[in-house]
Amino acid sequence: MSNARDKIKEFIIENFLFGEVEGLKEDTSFLDEGIIDSTGILELVNFLEEEFEIRIDDEELVPENLDSINNVAAYLEKKL
Amino acid sequence: MQIKICSRCILPDTFPGIKFDDNGVCNHCRREEKALAKASGKKSDYIKHLDELIKNKRDSAPVYDVIMAFSGGKDSSYTLKLLKDRYDLRILAYTFDNHFVSPFAFENIKKITDKLKVDLVQFRLPWTAGKEFFSLTAKKDIFSKATMLRASSICTTCIGIVKALVLKTALEMSIPLVAFGWSPGQAPIQSAMMKTNPALNRQTQKAFLKAFPGETKKRITPYMLPDSYYEIYKDRFPYNIHPLAFFDYNEEKIKVELETIGWELPSDTDTNSSNCLLNAYANHCHIIRNGFHPYVWEIANMVRQGVMDRDEGMEKIYTDQNADMVAFAQEKLGL
């Protein structure tokens, strides 16, 4: 799972923080901190579905599953 | 200074975080390769899913099956036609008048809704409010850096209001589907058919509002979804659909098809809009502040997906904004 966590982190840093890792902690809220907006969440969903070959259902699109590195990693652990 | 542009899509080296390989191909093109290889199969799956969703939702609401965010531009007009022709839905078209809707677009709105026999409501906010919101976002970028990758501050404000208004109306009128004419480049295909999640919507709206300074935030809040709606209408949250993400998309064919029902290409808008007189100025402000065109992400996606020719994409993005249109909007906003 640490590999999955690294991939998520890398995706966030490359696509939303432009390489600047400062301020990104494992429990930082992507939405509250303005790291990701509503369209960005959809891109994160796109990435998770492609990278981990999963299907994210509509009811799973909640902040508890998607709004921080910890949340995404925990969600993936349940899914994979 | 000469800018470097991806040899496959059209993203420039001024786009934040971009990297190029030895062949001059950007990291976004490389990352999308796997998804693009599966795209055509995925598109036909989405069409089947939409057919199924519509079969389940049709006639389930008292008056309308779908509310359509309708600007009178090419993409939303074509989506409206698609929903009427293919599915014969009971449609409520919803137009947001931001005080910069082209007179051509208003004519198109009337012609298209009459021709397709679709009900239309128009929502116009007072000019003092429009001027305040758009002047503020013309002067500075108030949203996150990530948001600025995909749209200008002005467009983000306008579409934020539109999305909230149509959702409010859908909830109030118990409409199960909300349609947008988003192009295949505007959002990933996964979002093309998705039930609105109340908790996620609440949090993204909170983040949107947080970007505005105190007094302006107070004045924009009434256009957003009130907190009470999350409880009152908790069982009514609709599906969002963006059919153009997975139906065949070809700008020229769309224009030709729309012309058969009376739509005319406006002569008073810029190359990236067929309805808005503020767009050129919004682009101009964004380019000055960020060093890249606010439509470049969307158009690069479309080039990558093969729904737009690369040369056409280059022309849309790397042609200077029309100076008269920029001056018109700047003057109207008193800037």
Chai-1 contact restraints between the chains, C-beta under 6 A:
chainA,res_idxA,chainB,res_idxB,connection_type,confidence,min_distance_angstrom,max_distance_angstrom,comment,restraint_id
A,F16,B,A146,contact,1.0,0.0,6.0,A-B,restraint_1
A,F18,B,P16,contact,1.0,0.0,6.0,A-B,restraint_2
A,F18,B,G17,contact,1.0,0.0,6.0,A-B,restraint_3
A,G19,B,G17,contact,1.0,0.0,6.0,A-B,restraint_4
A,L31,B,Q203,contact,1.0,0.0,6.0,A-B,restraint_5
A,L31,B,A207,contact,1.0,0.0,6.0,A-B,restraint_6
A,G34,B,S144,contact,1.0,0.0,6.0,A-B,restraint_7
A,I36,B,A146,contact,1.0,0.0,6.0,A-B,restraint_8
A,D37,B,T147,contact,1.0,0.0,6.0,A-B,restraint_9
A,S38,B,T204,contact,1.0,0.0,6.0,A-B,restraint_10
A,T39,B,R150,contact,1.0,0.0,6.0,A-B,restraint_11
A,T39,B,A187,contact,1.0,0.0,6.0,A-B,restraint_12
A,G40,B,A146,contact,1.0,0.0,6.0,A-B,restraint_13
A,L42,B,A187,contact,1.0,0.0,6.0,A-B,restraint_14
A,L42,B,P188,contact,1.0,0.0,6.0,A-B,restraint_15
A,L42,B,S191,contact,1.0,0.0,6.0,A-B,restraint_16
A,E43,B,P188,contact,1.0,0.0,6.0,A-B,restraint_17
A,V45,B,Q190,contact,1.0,0.0,6.0,A-B,restraint_18
A,N46,B,P188,contact,1.0,0.0,6.0,A-B,restraint_19
A,N46,B,Q190,contact,1.0,0.0,6.0,A-B,restraint_20
A,E50,B,A35,contact,1.0,0.0,6.0,A-B,restraint_21
A,D58,B,M194,contact,1.0,0.0,6.0,A-B,restraint_22
A,D58,B,K195,contact,1.0,0.0,6.0,A-B,restraint_23
A,L61,B,N197,contact,1.0,0.0,6.0,A-B,restraint_24
A,L61,B,L200,contact,1.0,0.0,6.0,A-B,restraint_25
A,V62,B,N197,contact,1.0,0.0,6.0,A-B,restraint_26
A,V62,B,A199,contact,1.0,0.0,6.0,A-B,restraint_27
A,P63,B,A199,contact,1.0,0.0,6.0,A-B,restraint_28
A,P63,B,Q203,contact,1.0,0.0,6.0,A-B,restraint_29
